[in-house]
């Protein structure tokens, strides 16, 4: 419905300006954790609830897990030792949900549990963060998140200690997304289409050309060509 160049508060503010009085109907906004977007939303629609997209929250947990793996890999002399090569091969066992892992990946995860407690602790932290969005009752989310934050803070894993500080600052928005059932899923699907448009066109000389093609391909415009 609206597309402009730029990924900052000024760009989002232009969208709100174009909405005019209609922006008063906005009750909630789902975004990633961009500080730029938060500033624009709070300035334009201060009564709207800011919700932080679940996918981006879980991805931060995956990144923290991979940072722990890289630290362990470096500590064991990277791929110059058998231990380092083994740690390198644990990546997908640590990052994939257990129900999606192959038998071999699950076997590697069992080895991680025995051989490297730091890596296994990182896996458990990532998995518990993912399960925040699969609770049988949404009312359990605040207690689950608070318990996770306390565990991550005392985990002695620097990437997760830092992540706990970040998520604690965004706690209300994380819980709002769960309570309201909001996500960026539809927008992420649209972004995939836009990346495909750009790839098939081998890039564009300007943002205006890309935006024009996005409107053409993604908005249901039906152009009647002359016969």
N, C-alpha and C positions, 0 to 999 in steps of 0.2 A: 504493500500500500504506500510505501514511502522509502526512498533510497537516496542517499547522499554520500559524497566522499568524506572520509575522515572518521576517526574512532576516538572521539573525545567529548567532553561535556558541551562544547560549543555546537557540535553537530547535533547532539541530542536535543539541545535547547532550541535549535531551529525547527525540529520536528514538533516540539510542544508549541512553539510560536505559530506554526501552520495550523495546528489544531484549534487554536483560539479558545473559545469558551467550552468547546467539547472536551477539553482535557479534564474538566471538573468531574466527568463521569468515571474517570480512572480510579479504581479502588486498590489495585495491586499491580506490581510490575516485576517480572521475572528477568533477572540479569545474571551475568557472572560477577565476580568480585571486583570489578573495575571501579576504582575510586572516582574516576572521571564521570562515569554514568551515575553513580550515587549522588554526586554533587548536583548534577543537572536535575535528577528526579526530585531531590529534596527541595530544590529551589522552585521547580515548576508545579509539582503536585505534592505538597508537604504532607497531606493527609493520606496519601497512598502507601500501602504496605510494600516494602521492598523484600522480594524473595530471591534467595540465591539458588541458582540452578543445581539440582542434585548431581548431574553428570560432572560438573566442574568441581564440586566438593570431593566426590569420589576420586576424580583424576588427581587431585592434590595428594590424596592418600597414596595413590599408586606412585606418584613421583617421589614422595618421601621414602617409600619402600625401595625404589630403585636407587635412590641416593645412599641408603644404608648398604645395599648390595655393592654399589661401586666403592664405598669406603672399605668394606671387607675385602673386595677384590684388590684394591690398592695395598691394603695392609698385608695381604698374602702375596705380594710381589707380582701382582697382575697375572698374566698368562705364562709367566716364566716358571711357575711351579705347578705341580699337580693340584694343590689346593686352590690356587688361583683359577686354573682352568675349570675346576669343578664349580666354583662360585659363579663364574661367568655363565655356565650352563644352567643355573637355577632360575634364570630370569622369569621365564613364563610360568614356572611352578609358583613363583611368588606373586605374580601379577594377575593371573587368571583366577576367576571364581572356581572353587573346587568342582562344582557340578559341570563345568565346561572343560575340565582337564582330561587329557588322555591318561591311560594306565601308567605310561612311562613318566608323565609329569607328576602324577600322584605319588609314584614311587620315589621320585626325586624329592618331593616335599616331605615324605617320611624320613628320608635321609637328612634333610635340613633340620628336622626336629631333633634328631639325635646329634648331629655333627656341629651345628652352629646355632646357638640359642639366640644370638642377636638377629640373625636373619629370620628365624622362626617367629620371634617377637614382632618384628616388622610386618611379617605376613599376617599375624593375628590382629595387629592394629589396623592394617588395611582392610581386612575382612570384616572386623567389627564396625568400622566406619561405613562400609558398603551395606551391611545389614541394617543400619539405621533407617534405610529406605525400604526395608522389607519386613518391618515389624507387623505382627498380626493386628495391633491396635495402635493407631496414631497417637493416642494419649500417652503411650509409653516412651515416645520420642524424647521429651525433655530429660527424663531420668537416664535414658540410654546415652544421650549425647553428653550429659554432665559426667557420667561415669567414664566415658571414653576420654574426655578432656583431662580428667584427673589421672587416668592411666597413662596417657601419652605424655603428660607433663613430667611424670616420674619414671619414664621408660628408660632414661639414660641413652636414648637414641636422638642425637641432635636434630636430624630432620623432622622427627615427630614432635620434639619439644617446640621447635619453631612453628610447626603446623598447628599445634594446640593453641599457641598464642594467637595465630591468625583466626582460627575458627571460633575462639572465645570472643573475639571482637565482633564476629559476624553471627553470633548465636541466634539472635532474634530472627534474622532473615533466613537462616537455615531451617529453623523450626516453622516459620511462616510458610515456606515452600511445602513442607510436609503437611501442615494443617490445611492449606488451601489446595493441595494437589497440583501445584503449578510447576512447570519446567520450561526449558528452552527447546524442547524436542522438535516442535514444528519449525522453529527458526533454524535449528541445526540441519534439518532436512533440506530447507531452502538454501542454506549455505553450501551444502554439497552440490546442489544443482548449479549454483553460481560458479563454484570452482570448476565444474565440468564445462560450463559455457566458456570460461576463460581458457581452459586447457584446449578445447576443440578449436578455439579461435587463435591459438598460439599467442595469447596476450593481446593487449589493446594499447594504443598510443595515448589514450586519456581515460580518466574515470567516466567521463560523460558517455563515451561509446559503450563501455561495459554496462553502465546503468540503463542506457537505452535498450540494450539487448536483454537485460534482466526483465525490464517491463514487458518486452515483446514475448519472451519465452515463459514467464512465470506468473502472469496476471490474467490469463484467459482471454487476451485480446484476440478477436477473430477478424482478420483482415480479408476483405473481399477483393481478390485480385481480378483485374480486367481479363476478359476472355480474348 
